[in-house]
Amino acid sequence: MVKNRSYIIIFVLNTLLCAGIITLTATMMSGWSVAVRSICFILGGIGAVLGAVFFALSKLSLLKGVFVLVCCALVLDATLACLSVFGHLNEYPEDSQKIARLTEIIKSTGKYGMLVFVIIQILQVVILPLPAVVCYVPGSAIWGPLTATLLASVGVLIGSLTAYALGKFFGKRVVIWIAGKENTEKYVSYIGKRGKFLFVIMQILPFFPDDILCLVAGLTSMNFIFFLATMVIVRPCIIATYCFLGSGTVIPFSGWGIPVWIAIFAVCIVLVILSFKYQDKFEQWLATKFTRQKSANKEQNELTSETASASTETNAYAAQNPDPDINDNSAAPLDG
């Protein structure tokens, strides 16, 4: 009964929030282009449809994920809507002019705007499963790729350590509430049995939920020093890649960069489709590969240890029990 109530509450709230996105877009964002408003309408519609589908299929973890994303979309849409009306963004005819003005408003907040950006990074690791593009690229457009990389790295590192601490000190129940029972049990099995190197690989590859892995790592025997070293080395490199690519400094958004970006987006779409279809198989293959390698190394070490132990025992026995035949022959007189 409690489970059914959770489904109903999340589904109803998700539907209301999607209706709120559509209403705000229709009433307060009239000055934006058709493309921008269409994106907002589509987000609201997709959120409502996915919520209904996952509710019907009794997929509580997926329903929670959609609900969180819809909450984030509503906050973003409400911010744009309010600034459009009260910040006079609707007075600018072009979207590019609105965005430039919005950037100036955020920059004018100084350190407070940067602090909010860092807090968003912390939250997106712990409780908000936001795509990396949504988290890092706006900061790169506002403060530049280097500053955005530093700010995002600070927030992500704090969030990662917080997630690890939640798993370590509050246990499996909290991790299941945030990440879902299926994800928690699956990745605990992977990291717990396959070791640290697989955790590093999962952090690097885009197919794995790196934020959930931080929560799950706290449930395993992984020590804090290794976890911290992995986060400090791996996460800033990934963040820098998004920030510098998203700023257009590496691949421009004009000229030769346009076909390159089209190719990148095409590859990303293919990877997303393949990840949805084959992620479980890829995870199993990767885990099996490292399991076999680890098992082979373990068997080799055990064989070497057993051989050395047997040799030591043989030598010890020989020292304590000399061969009587050898002693008798050495003591016997020579014939003739």
N, C-alpha and C positions, 0 to 999 in steps of 0.2 A: 504493500500500500504506500509506503514511504517512497519507494522507487517510482511508482506511477505518478505520485504527486510531484516529484522532481522533474520528470518528463514534461508534465503539463505546465508547471510554472515556467521552466526555461523556454518551452515552445511559445507560450503566450507572450512572455516578455520579448522574445526574439521577433515575433510578428509585430508587436507594437513598435519596437525600435525601427524595424524596416519601414513601417508606415510613417514614422517620424522623419526618416531620411527623405522619403518621397515628398512629404508635406513641406519640409524646410526648403527643399530644392525648388519646388513649384512656387512657393510664396515669397522667398527671400533672396533667390539667386537669379532673378530675371535678367540682370546685367551681364551674366556670363554667357559664353558662346553655347551653341547647341551641343557641341561635342562634350563640353565639361558637364553640362546639365544631364546629357544622355548617360554619361558615365555614372553620375550619382543615382539616376533613376535605375540603371542596370544593377548597380550594387545593392540597392534596396530590394529590387525584384529577385535577384539571385539569392540574397540572404533569406528572404521569405520562402522561396521554393526549396532551397536546401534544408532549411529548418523543418519544413513540412515533410520532406522525404525522410530525413533522419529520425524524425519523430515517429513516422509510420513504420520504419524499419527497426525501431527500438535501439538505435545506436546513440547511447547517451553521451559517450566521449566525443563523437563527431558533432553531436548537437551542441555540446558545450563549446567546442572549437568554433563553430559557426556563430554562436552567441557572442563570444569574445570579439571576433572579427567585426561583427555588426556593431558592437559597442564602440569599437575604435573608429569605424566608418562614421557613426553618428557623431562622435566628438569632433572629428575632422570636418564633417559637413556642417555641423552647428557653428564651429569656429569660423568657417568661410562665410556662412550665411550672416552671422552677426557682424563680422567685419565688412561684409558687402553693404549692409544697411547702415550700421552705426560708425563704421570706419570709412564710409564714403567710397568704397571700392567700385560700386556700381557707377560712379561718375566717370570712370575711365572706360573708353570704348573698347579697347583691345584687352584680351586675356593677358598678353605679355606685360602690358602696363599695370594691370591689377597685381600680377605676381611680383613685379618690381616694387610696387608700393607696399605689398605685403612683406617683402624681404626687408624693406626699410623700417617698417614698423617693428619687426622682430629684432633687427639689429639695434634699434633705439633702446631696447630693453637692457642692453649691455650684458652684465654678468648674470642677470636674472634669466634671460633667455637661454643662455648657455646652461645654467643650472637645470632649467626645465628639460632641455635636450638630454642632459645626463640622466635625469630621473626617468625619462621615457625609456632610455636604454636599459636601466635597471629593471623597470617593470616588464619590458618585453622579454627579458630572460626568465623572470620568475613566474609571471602570470599571464602575460600577453603574447601569444604566439604570432607576432607580426612578421611579415616577410622582411628580409634584410634591406631590400630596395626602399621600402617605406620608411625604415628607421634611419638609414645612413645617408641616402642621396639628398634629402631635403637639407640636412645640415651642411653637406658639401656645397650645395647651391647658395646657402646663406653666408657661411663663414669661410668657405674655401676647403679644398680636400684635406690639407694638412691639419688644420684646426679641428675639422669635423672628425678626422681619424683619431686624434688625441682625445677629444671629448667623448666620442663613442666608445673608445677603448676603455677609458676610465669607468664609464657606466656599465659596460658589458662585464668587465672584470669584477666590479662590485656585485653585479647581479649574479654572476656565475658562482662567486664565493657564497653569496646568500643562498642560492639554490643548493649548493653542496651542503651547507650547514643545515638547511631544512631537512634534507634527507638523513644527515648524520644524527641530528639531535631530536627530531620529531618523528622519524620513522616512516614506515611504509604507508601508513594510513594517509598522511598528508600528501605524499608523493602521488598516491593513487587518486586523491581528490583533484590534484592539479593536472596530472598527466594521463589519468585513466588507468584502469586495472590491466588492460591488455598490454599497453605500451610499457608499463612498469615491469610487469613480470617478464616480458620478452627481453627487454634491454638489461634487466638484472641478470638474466640467464646468460646473455651474450658477454657482458663485461665481467661478471663474476667467474665464469668458466674460461674465458678466452684471454683474459689478462689485459695488461695496460696498453700494449701496442695496438690492439684492435680499437681501444678507446680513442687513441690519437688519430687513427685512420678515419674513424667515424666523425671526428671533429673537423677533419679536413674536407672530406667529401660532402657535396651538397645534398646527397640523398638522405641523410640522417638528421633527425631533430636534435641538433647540438644542445639546445637549451634543456630539453627533457633529459638528455644524457648527463647534464650537470646535476640534476636532481637525483637521478638514479645512481650516480657515482657515490653519493653520500650513503647509499644503502649497502654498498659493497665494502670490501676490505681495502680498497684503494686508499693509500695514505695521502695526507694533505699536501705534502711537499711535491709529490709527482703531479697531483691535480693542478696545483698552483703553477708549476713550471709549464705544464701543457697549455694552460689558459694564457699565460704571459707570452708564450712564443707563438702559438697558433692563432688565437683570436685577433690580435691587432693586425696580422698580415692579411687575414680575410677581410677585415673592416677596411683596411687601406685599399684593397683591390676594388671594393664597391665604391668607395669615396672618390678615388682618382678616375675610375672609369665613368662614374656617374656625373662627374664635373665637366667632362668633355675635354680635359687636358691631355689625355692619352689618345683617345679616339674622338675626333671632333664630331659635332652634330651637323656638319655641313661638308660639302665637297666630297672627297673620297671616303669620308667617314660614314656617309649615309648608306651605301651598299654594305659596308662592314657591319653596321648596326642592324641592318635588315637580316644579314646572315646570322648574327649573334642571337637575335630574337627568334629566328627560325629554329636554331639549334636548341635554345632554351625551351621552346614550346615542345619540341620532340623529346627532350630530356624529361620534361614534366610529365608528358603522356607515358613515357616508358617507365618513369619512377612509380606512377600510380599503378601501372599494370604489372611490373616485374620487381618492385622493391622487395617484397618478401623473399622471392627467389634469390635476388642478389644478396640480400642479407644472409640468407642461409648458406649460399656459396662462399661468401667471404668468411663467415664464422667457421664453416667446415674446413676451409683452407688453413686458417690459423690453428684450428684444433688439431688437424692432422700434423702440421708442422711441430706444434708444441708436444703432441704425443710422441712423435718420432724422436725429438730431442730428449724427452723424458725417458723413453725406453733405452736410448743409447747411453744416457747418463747412468740409468739403473744397471745396464749390462756392464758398463765399465766399472761401476762401484762393486758389483757382485764379483767380477773377475779379480779386482784388486783385493777384495776381502777374502776370496778363496785362496789367492796366492799367499796372503799374509797368514792365514790359518795353516796352510801346508808347511810354510817355513817354520812356524811356531811348533807344529807337531813334530817336524823333523828334528828340531833342536832338542825337544824334550824326550823324544823316543828315537835314539840313533839306531841304525840298521844292525841287528845282531849278526847277520851274515858277514857284514863288512868287518865288524869287530873281531869275530872269530877267525876270519881269514888272516887278519893282520896279526893276531896273536899266535897262530899255528906255526910250528917249526917247518922249515923247508924240507922236502923229501930228498933223501940221498945225502 
